[in-house]
């Protein structure tokens, strides 16, 4: 019998094959975005399995709002895979510019710094989006269908993994920036996101664990 594949499965396998290859992209940044997108998708799943159920009619309106937000975040985070590749390619392209003359060296340095700023902002945007997913996961863990509350737990862990993973790319690119005011502003925001998310993630995980035990 010939084995058949669903297009979605083929797409996942293609991404993982590219991720495992010797090519530098997609890499950790894309994987971070996918982690966040999976978290958003699981939030949507819990909402979809709660909305329309008589037992949860009182929270239906709220979860419809959560669903709209989680689906928006899923689209944004999935799109960040390509944005991460573009940012990486821009940095590598800038480092590859000629540096034979003083003018070339100056132009190359400017391009590198501009590319590094973008390479900070792209993963930081991923961190923000993952942080937003965590907030939505908190609502689904509290008010979603008890039969799928474990999926809300997986959602928050996936989003937190995405946030912490994307943070590493912010750190590595901020390190090379000469504009320390720009870098410090991004790093300060990042530390705030991480601190808030870490505490909330543990709280949500505890809520879910108590419900499934």
VENSULJO-V212418 format. One record per helix or strand of 3 or more residues. SS is the DSSP state (H for helix, E for strand). FROM is the first residue (numbers start at 1). TO is the last residue. If there is no record, write none. Layout:
BEGIN
ss = {SS & SS}
from = {FROM & FROM}
to = {TO & TO}
END
This chain:
BEGIN
ss = {H & H & H & H & H & H}
from = {7 & 28 & 54 & 102 & 146 & 180}
to = {20 & 48 & 95 & 143 & 174 & 212}
END
